[in-house]
Amino acid sequence: MGYRQWLTEEAAVIFLEQIQNANDIKKIDRKDLPALAQEIREFLIQKISETGGHLASNLGVVELTMALHLELDFPEDKLIWDVGHQSYTHKILTGRQAGFDQLRKYGGMSGFPKRAESDCDAFDTGHSSTSVSAGLGYVCARDLNQENYHVVSVIGDGALTGGMAYEALNNAAQLKTNFIIILNDNNMSISENVGGISAYLGKIRTAQSYTSLKSDVENKLTRIPLYGDPLVRGIRRTKQGIKQLLVPGMFFEEMGLTYLGPVDGHNIDQIQRVLNSAKKVNGAVLVHVVTKKGKGYLPAERMPARFHGAEPFDPETGLPKARRKKPAYTDIFSTVMCKMGAREPRLVAVTAAMPDGTGLKRFRNMYRDRFFDVGIAEAHAVTFAAGLAAGGLRPVVAVYSSFLQRAYDQIIHDVCIQNLPVVFAIDRAGLVGSDGETHQGIFDLSYLSEIPNMCVMAPKNKWELADMLKYAIAYDGPIALRYPRGEAFDGLSDFREPIVYGKGEIIYDENSLALVAVGSMVKTALEVRRLLKTLGYGCTVVNARFVKPVDEELLSYLAKDHRLIVTMEENVRSGGFGEKVLSYYNDTCTDVRVMQIALPDDYIEHGSVDMLKAETCIDAESIFKKIVAEYLP
């Protein structure tokens, strides 16, 4: 069934055209708000099917966002989205409809809130569990500056598995001025929620005895002449109302927060009423809103994880427009993990709410007792893995490069100081493309290779990834294996020498120019070599394999017959592989020139990976031109 078949014929764009600037939604007649919500969903499905993007999460918050825009004034009031991939309706309602044609494309509109993009975006986000902290900062700044505006932080139930959220909630409980926290509870983060907080929220959602009794009491009270309505309003206002009597525990209330809800997240009137009450609270108030991820589009409702970050798709069927023919690096990792699970009974896998994205879903299905999803809690995941390793197991922590940044202290303090055998399988390393600055995995070589006891590897192709993962599982110490997003390189199949600690691999050994490449850049080095051949120049191509330790013996060998060493890495220049090579040659007083090809020490915006490589001059054509201009006669 195509999505148009369950949207009514009234979904022609009528009301959406009236939204050109912030606060224009307030000009729409209330009876037309459901039609506007429908138009927004139609618009999102159409645009995201063409550009790709976060669909399910945005479809789930249409009415919630509309209610917030009806209750708040922009840009004076501050709305902070946790993670931020559910901010598309907010962008529409602040006059950015035209930007969706270039959504997540280079130079186009970001898929996340960006202060530089609009005054209505109060805070740049991209990672989870941060919105309450940022909102609390805004509240304190507002009060110190003696200003008067509302601050609303939206946080998902999945983000509540992150410890930072509780640190912020604990801090917010001390407030004596208004701060509204919206708990967007859709029972999904990216994958299914896990842990105690999920179970707790489930009990609240399904507390029919409470909600039914509350409704019955309110209905009966409102029938009392003169006094009924004031009584109901009083009950709604009081912190120790019906809910306090009938929902024991009251986790949030006991933390010191006023709790309101749960409320239907697809009923604008209900949300507005509770928001209006929340605005009157002198303190931190948590509004529990229950939504459905993918709401209004059946494929996204049925498969919200697949439509979390969707590639372009056919809106009628929900199927991707482009089918990947070759396996991705994530697929190779998944296959090897399953095979190694049978061979190594001590092997366990850890993920932070990303079993699908990291390729651990198959391992979970095969070895459920040896699979651990800790929720959106990367710092906890790393220390938990350290405990597993100390207990005699071989944990593999599968995580995206940009998310591992959140656990830097735990890597140092809990894993590396103790020299524990924890494997870090780092997916999405290097440029990842459309998600932009917050998701580019361009710092891991720098921040990992400076840590004592840590070993850092990067494979040149799919076979080397398999070999390196097997090596890492057997390695007796902390070890990181980083690999990029997308299709796995299947070239150089004849070059499969055994992995030896700290040793690189010479693929072609020719003359006075050497390309020493890390991981994904080996493929680029082969293309640079081909371009140099067209000018009659040969070159040595080296697969570094190890970023830490650097193969100093190999570098010494190259210094004998090569006057130019070109290091190539998909990582920022500062602290990267190139600097380590340059440092070695400087320390040994070797008369070798080093040309460092790396990403700039900067944050890199969204766009296709190929375009970003060209813009940052780490593509083959740019490297070839740089070598010709600066080295060749």
C-alpha positions in Angstrom: 0.0 0.0 0.0 1.4 3.4 -1.0 1.4 6.1 1.7 -1.0 8.3 -0.4 -3.7 5.7 0.1 -4.1 6.3 3.8 -3.8 10.1 3.6 -7.1 11.8 2.8 -7.6 13.7 -0.3 -7.6 16.9 1.7 -3.8 16.7 1.9 -3.2 19.1 -0.9 -0.8 21.8 0.2 -3.0 24.6 1.5 -2.0 25.4 5.0 1.7 24.7 4.7 2.0 27.5 2.2 0.9 29.9 4.9 4.0 29.0 7.0 6.7 31.3 5.8 8.2 32.6 9.0 8.4 31.6 12.7 5.1 31.9 14.6 3.0 31.8 11.4 1.4 28.6 12.7 -0.6 30.8 15.1 -2.4 32.3 12.2 -3.9 28.9 11.2 -7.4 28.2 12.4 -7.5 25.5 15.1 -9.8 23.4 13.2 -7.3 23.3 10.4 -4.4 22.1 12.5 -5.0 18.4 11.8 -4.9 19.1 8.1 -1.6 21.1 8.5 -0.1 18.1 10.4 -1.1 15.9 7.5 0.5 18.2 5.0 3.7 18.3 7.0 3.9 14.5 7.0 3.2 14.4 3.2 5.9 17.0 2.7 8.5 15.1 4.9 7.8 11.8 3.2 8.2 13.3 -0.3 11.3 15.3 0.5 13.2 12.7 2.5 12.4 10.0 -0.1 14.4 12.1 -2.5 17.3 13.4 -0.3 17.4 10.7 2.4 17.4 11.7 6.1 15.8 10.9 9.4 12.2 10.1 8.7 10.6 7.9 11.4 11.7 10.2 14.3 10.4 13.3 12.5 7.0 11.8 11.6 6.6 10.9 15.3 6.9 14.5 16.6 4.7 16.5 14.1 1.9 17.3 16.6 4.3 17.7 19.5 6.3 20.3 17.5 3.2 22.1 16.4 2.0 22.4 19.9 5.3 23.7 21.1 5.2 26.3 18.3 1.7 27.3 19.3 2.8 27.8 22.9 6.2 29.4 22.4 7.4 32.5 20.6 10.4 32.3 18.4 13.2 33.1 18.4 12.7 34.7 21.9 11.9 31.4 23.5 14.5 28.6 23.4 13.7 25.1 22.1 16.5 22.5 22.4 16.3 19.2 20.7 18.2 16.3 22.1 20.2 14.7 19.3 18.3 16.9 16.9 17.5 14.5 14.1 13.8 15.1 14.9 13.9 18.8 14.2 12.6 18.8 10.6 9.0 19.9 11.6 10.6 22.7 13.6 12.6 23.8 10.6 9.4 23.8 8.5 7.5 25.9 11.0 10.3 28.4 11.2 10.1 29.1 7.4 12.8 26.7 6.0 10.7 24.6 3.7 12.7 25.6 0.6 15.8 24.3 2.3 14.6 20.7 2.1 15.5 20.3 -1.5 19.1 20.5 -0.4 18.7 18.8 2.9 22.0 17.3 4.1 23.7 18.1 0.8 26.9 20.1 0.7 26.2 23.8 1.1 22.5 23.0 1.9 20.4 22.7 5.0 21.6 20.6 7.9 19.7 17.6 9.2 20.3 18.9 12.7 19.6 22.2 14.5 22.3 24.8 13.6 22.5 28.2 15.3 24.3 29.5 12.2 21.3 28.5 10.1 18.5 30.1 12.1 18.0 32.2 15.2 15.2 29.8 16.0 17.8 27.0 16.6 18.9 27.6 20.1 21.6 25.0 20.4 23.6 22.8 18.0 23.0 19.1 18.7 23.9 15.8 17.1 24.7 13.4 20.0 22.3 12.1 22.6 21.5 13.0 26.2 22.7 16.6 26.1 19.5 18.7 25.8 18.7 19.0 29.6 22.2 20.1 30.4 22.1 22.8 27.6 18.6 23.9 28.6 19.6 24.2 32.2 22.5 26.4 31.1 20.1 28.6 29.2 17.8 28.9 32.2 20.6 30.0 34.5 21.9 32.5 31.9 18.3 33.9 31.5 17.9 34.4 35.3 21.4 35.9 35.7 20.7 38.3 32.9 17.3 39.1 34.3 15.6 38.2 31.0 12.2 36.6 30.5 11.7 33.8 28.1 10.8 30.1 28.2 13.3 27.3 27.8 12.2 23.9 26.6 14.4 20.9 26.3 13.1 17.8 24.4 14.7 14.5 25.3 13.8 11.0 24.1 13.2 8.0 26.2 16.2 6.3 24.6 18.4 9.3 25.6 17.4 8.7 29.2 19.7 5.6 29.1 22.6 8.1 29.0 24.0 9.0 32.4 24.5 12.7 31.4 20.8 13.1 31.3 20.5 12.1 35.0 23.3 14.4 36.0 21.4 17.3 34.4 18.0 16.2 35.9 19.6 16.0 39.3 21.0 19.5 38.9 17.7 20.9 37.4 15.8 19.7 40.5 17.4 22.6 42.4 15.7 25.3 40.2 13.3 27.8 41.6 12.4 29.2 38.2 10.6 27.6 35.2 12.3 25.0 33.0 10.3 22.7 30.9 11.6 19.3 29.9 9.6 17.3 27.3 10.1 13.5 27.5 9.3 12.3 24.0 8.5 8.7 24.8 8.2 6.6 21.6 9.5 3.3 23.1 12.4 3.5 20.6 15.8 5.1 20.4 17.4 3.9 17.2 16.9 0.2 18.2 14.6 -1.1 20.8 15.1 0.4 24.2 16.7 -1.6 27.0 17.1 -1.4 30.7 15.2 -0.3 33.8 14.1 3.1 32.6 12.4 1.5 29.6 10.5 -0.8 31.8 9.6 2.0 34.2 8.2 4.2 31.4 6.3 1.2 30.0 4.5 0.9 33.4 3.5 4.5 33.2 2.3 4.2 29.6 0.1 1.2 30.5 -1.2 2.3 33.8 -4.8 2.2 32.5 -6.2 2.0 36.1 -4.7 5.4 36.8 -5.6 7.1 33.5 -9.1 5.7 33.6 -9.7 6.7 37.2 -8.2 10.2 36.6 -10.6 10.6 33.6 -13.6 9.4 35.6 -12.8 11.7 38.6 -12.3 14.7 36.4 -15.6 14.1 34.4 -17.6 13.8 37.6 -16.0 16.8 39.2 -16.7 19.0 36.2 -20.4 18.3 36.6 -20.5 20.0 40.0 -22.2 23.4 39.4 -19.9 26.4 40.0 -17.2 24.5 41.8 -16.4 21.7 39.4 -14.1 23.4 37.0 -12.1 25.2 39.7 -11.6 21.9 41.5 -10.3 20.2 38.4 -7.9 23.0 37.7 -6.7 22.9 41.2 -6.0 19.1 41.0 -4.1 19.6 37.8 -2.0 22.3 39.4 -1.1 20.5 42.6 2.1 18.5 42.7 0.5 16.0 45.1 -2.6 15.4 42.9 -4.3 12.2 41.8 -1.2 10.9 40.0 0.9 11.2 43.2 -1.6 9.0 45.0 -2.0 6.3 42.3 1.4 6.0 40.7 3.8 4.8 43.5 7.5 5.5 43.2 7.1 8.6 41.0 10.7 8.4 40.0 10.9 12.0 38.5 8.9 13.5 41.4 11.3 11.9 43.9 14.2 13.5 42.1 12.6 16.9 42.7 11.0 17.5 39.4 7.3 18.2 38.8 5.9 15.4 36.6 3.0 15.9 34.2 1.6 13.2 32.0 1.6 10.9 30.2 -0.2 12.8 27.5 -1.0 11.7 23.9 1.8 13.1 21.7 -0.5 13.2 18.7 -3.2 15.3 20.3 -2.4 19.0 19.9 -5.1 20.2 22.3 -3.9 17.8 25.1 -0.2 18.8 24.6 -1.1 22.5 24.7 -3.1 22.2 27.9 -0.3 20.4 29.7 2.4 22.9 28.3 0.3 25.8 29.5 0.3 24.2 33.0 4.0 23.5 32.8 4.8 27.1 32.0 3.3 28.1 35.4 5.6 25.9 37.4 8.3 27.7 39.4 10.9 25.0 38.9 11.9 22.2 36.6 8.8 20.3 35.2 8.9 17.1 33.1 6.1 16.7 30.6 5.8 13.0 29.6 4.5 12.8 26.0 3.8 9.5 24.4 4.4 9.4 20.6 4.6 6.8 17.8 7.8 6.7 15.8 7.0 6.8 12.0 3.4 8.0 12.7 1.4 8.3 9.5 3.6 6.3 7.1 3.1 2.6 7.4 6.5 1.4 6.3 8.1 3.7 8.9 5.6 2.6 11.6 6.4 -1.1 10.9 10.2 -0.6 10.6 11.2 2.5 12.5 14.8 1.4 12.8 15.2 1.2 9.0 13.7 4.6 8.6 15.7 6.2 11.3 18.4 7.4 8.9 16.9 6.5 5.5 18.6 6.6 2.1 16.5 7.8 -0.8 13.5 5.5 -1.2 10.3 4.9 -3.2 7.6 6.6 -1.1 4.9 4.2 -2.5 6.7 1.1 -1.3 9.3 2.3 1.2 12.0 0.4 -0.6 15.4 2.0 -1.1 15.9 3.4 -4.6 19.5 2.2 -4.8 20.4 -1.4 -3.9 23.9 -2.0 -2.6 25.6 -4.8 -4.5 28.8 -5.1 -2.5 29.0 -5.9 1.2 29.8 -3.0 3.5 32.6 -3.0 6.0 30.0 -3.4 8.7 28.7 -6.6 6.9 32.3 -8.0 6.9 32.6 -7.2 10.6 29.3 -8.9 11.3 30.2 -12.1 9.5 33.6 -12.4 11.2 32.1 -11.8 14.6 29.6 -14.6 14.1 32.3 -17.0 12.9 34.7 -16.1 15.8 31.8 -16.5 18.3 31.8 -20.2 17.4 35.6 -20.5 17.8 36.2 -18.4 20.8 33.8 -19.0 23.7 35.2 -16.0 25.7 34.2 -13.6 22.9 31.4 -11.1 23.9 30.0 -8.1 22.1 29.0 -4.7 23.5 27.0 -2.0 21.8 25.5 1.3 22.9 22.0 1.0 21.5 23.3 0.3 17.9 23.1 -3.5 17.3 21.8 -2.9 13.7 24.1 0.0 12.8 27.2 -1.7 14.1 26.4 -5.1 12.6 25.9 -7.0 15.8 22.3 -8.0 15.2 23.4 -11.4 13.8 25.8 -12.0 16.7 23.0 -11.2 19.2 20.7 -13.7 17.5 23.3 -16.4 17.6 24.9 -15.8 21.0 22.3 -13.9 23.0 24.0 -14.6 26.3 27.2 -13.1 25.1 25.6 -9.9 23.6 25.2 -6.8 25.7 23.2 -3.6 24.6 23.8 -1.1 27.4 21.7 1.7 25.9 22.9 5.1 24.7 25.7 5.1 27.2 29.1 4.9 25.6 31.1 5.8 28.7 29.4 3.0 30.6 29.9 0.6 27.6 33.6 1.1 27.8 34.0 0.6 31.5 31.6 -2.3 31.4 33.8 -3.9 28.7 36.8 -3.3 31.0 35.1 -5.2 33.7 34.3 -8.0 31.3 37.9 -8.2 30.2 39.1 -8.1 33.8 36.8 -11.1 34.4 38.5 -13.1 31.7 36.3 -12.5 28.7 37.3 -10.9 25.3 34.9 -8.0 24.8 34.4 -6.3 21.4 32.9 -2.8 21.7 31.3 -1.9 18.4 30.7 1.8 18.1 30.7 4.7 15.6 33.9 6.8 15.7 32.1 10.0 16.6 30.3 8.3 19.5 33.4 6.8 21.0 34.6 10.3 21.7 32.0 10.3 24.5 34.0 7.7 26.4 37.5 9.1 26.1 38.2 9.2 29.9 37.0 5.6 30.3 39.3 4.4 27.5 42.3 5.9 29.3 41.3 5.3 32.9 39.5 2.0 32.9 41.0 0.2 29.9 44.4 1.4 29.0 45.9 2.0 32.4 45.1 -1.6 33.3 46.2 -2.8 29.8 43.0 -4.8 29.5 42.2 -6.8 26.3 39.3 -4.7 25.0 38.7 -4.5 21.2 37.3 -1.3 19.9 35.6 -2.0 16.5 35.2 1.6 15.3 32.7 1.9 12.5 32.0 5.1 10.4 35.6 6.2 10.8 36.6 9.0 8.5 34.1 11.1 6.6 30.6 9.8 6.9 28.8 12.4 4.8 25.3 13.7 5.2 25.1 13.9 9.0 27.8 16.5 9.1 30.1 17.9 11.8 28.7 15.9 14.8 29.0 12.6 13.1 32.2 12.8 11.0 34.7 10.2 12.4 37.8 12.3 11.8 39.5 12.5 15.2 39.9 8.9 16.3 43.4 8.3 15.0 44.5 11.4 16.9 42.8 10.8 20.2 43.4 7.0 20.4 47.0 6.9 19.2 48.2 9.2 22.0 47.1 6.8 24.7 49.8 4.5 26.2 49.1 0.8 25.8 46.6 1.4 22.9 47.2 -0.3 19.5 45.5 1.2 16.5 44.9 -0.5 13.1 43.1 0.3 9.9 42.4 -2.2 7.1 43.0 -1.6 3.4 40.1 -3.8 2.2 37.5 -6.3 3.3 39.9 -9.2 3.7 42.2 -7.2 5.8 39.4 -6.2 8.0 38.6 -9.9 8.6 42.2 -10.7 9.4 42.6 -7.6 11.7 39.5 -8.5 13.7 40.7 -12.0 14.3 44.1 -10.6 15.3 42.5 -8.1 17.6 40.4 -10.7 19.4 43.6 -12.7 20.1 45.6 -9.6 21.1 46.4 -9.3 24.8 45.8 -5.6 25.4 43.7 -2.6 24.3 43.4 -2.5 20.5 41.3 -0.3 18.1 40.3 -1.3 14.6 38.8 1.6 12.6 37.0 1.2 9.3 34.9 3.5 7.1 31.2 3.6 6.2 30.0 2.1 3.0 31.0 -0.6 0.5 34.1 -2.5 1.4 37.0 -2.2 -1.0 37.6 -5.6 -2.7 40.8 -4.8 -4.6 44.3 -6.1 -3.8 42.9 -9.5 -3.1 46.3 -11.0 -3.7 48.0 -8.9 -1.0 47.1 -10.8 2.2 50.2 -11.2 4.3 49.6 -12.2 7.9 49.1 -9.4 10.4 52.3 -8.8 12.4 52.2 -6.4 15.3 53.4 -2.9 14.2 54.3 -3.9 10.7 53.2 -2.2 7.5 52.9 -3.7 4.0 54.7 -2.7 0.8 52.3 -3.2 -2.1 54.4 -1.6 -4.9 58.1 -0.9 -4.4 59.4 1.4 -7.1 61.3 4.7 -7.0 61.9 8.0 -5.2 58.3 8.7 -4.3 56.4 6.7 -1.7 52.7 6.9 -0.8 52.2 5.7 2.7 48.4 5.3 3.2 46.2 4.4 6.2 43.1 2.2 5.8 40.6 3.6 3.3 43.3 5.8 1.7 45.1 2.8 0.3 42.5 2.7 -2.4 43.1 6.4 -3.1 46.8 5.8 -3.2 46.4 3.2 -6.0 44.5 5.8 -8.0 47.2 8.4 -7.4 49.8 5.9 -8.6 47.8 5.3 -11.7 47.6 9.1 -12.5 51.4 9.4 -11.9 51.9 6.6 -14.3 50.2 8.6 -17.0 53.1 11.1 -16.7 55.7 8.4 -16.7 56.4 8.4 -13.0 56.2 5.3 -10.8 55.9 5.3 -7.0 56.0 3.0 -4.0 52.6 2.3 -2.3 52.6 1.3 1.3 49.7 0.1 3.4 50.5 1.4 6.9 48.2 -1.1 8.6 49.2 0.2 12.1 48.9 3.8 13.1 50.2 2.9 16.6 52.9 1.7 16.7 54.3 3.3 13.6 56.5 0.8 11.6 59.8 2.7 12.1 61.7 -0.1 10.4 59.7 0.4 7.3 60.1 4.1 7.4 63.9 3.7 7.7 63.8 1.4 4.7 61.9 4.0 2.7 64.3 6.8 3.6 67.1 5.0 1.8 65.7 5.3 -1.7 62.9 7.8 -1.5 63.2 11.6 -1.2 59.4 12.3 -0.8 57.1 10.4 1.6 53.4 11.3 1.1 51.3 10.2 4.1 47.6 9.8 3.5 44.9 9.5 6.1 41.2 10.2 6.5 41.7 12.0 9.8 42.5 15.5 10.9 46.2 16.5 10.5 46.8 17.4 14.1 47.9 14.4 16.1 47.4 12.1 13.1 49.5 9.5 11.3 51.3 12.0 9.2 52.6 13.9 12.2 54.0 10.7 13.6 55.8 9.9 10.4 57.2 13.5 10.3 58.3 13.3 13.9 60.2 10.1 13.2 62.1 11.5 10.3 62.8 14.7 12.3 64.1 12.7 15.2 66.4 10.5 13.0 67.7 13.5 11.1 66.8 11.8 7.9 67.0 13.9 4.7 63.4 13.0 3.6 60.7 15.4 2.7 57.3 14.5 4.1 54.0 15.7 2.5 51.0 15.2 4.8 47.7 14.5 3.2 45.0 14.8 5.9 41.8 16.5 6.6 42.0 20.1 7.9 41.9 20.7 11.6 38.3 21.8 11.4 34.7 20.6 11.6 33.5 19.4 8.2 30.0 20.0 7.2 27.4 17.7 5.6 27.6 16.5 2.0 28.4 13.4 0.0 31.6 11.7 1.0 33.1 12.0 -2.5 32.3 15.8 -2.6 33.8 16.3 0.9 37.0 14.5 -0.1 37.3 16.8 -3.1 36.6 19.9 -1.0 39.2 18.9 1.6 41.7 17.9 -1.1 42.2 14.3 0.0 40.8 12.8 -3.2 43.1 11.2 -5.8 42.9 14.1 -8.2 43.8 16.7 -5.6 46.7 14.7 -4.2 48.0 14.0 -7.7 48.0 17.7 -8.5 49.7 18.6 -5.3 52.5 16.2 -5.9 53.0 17.4 -9.4 53.0 21.0 -8.4 55.3 20.7 -5.4 57.6 17.9 -6.3 57.8 16.8 -9.9 59.8 18.9 -12.3 
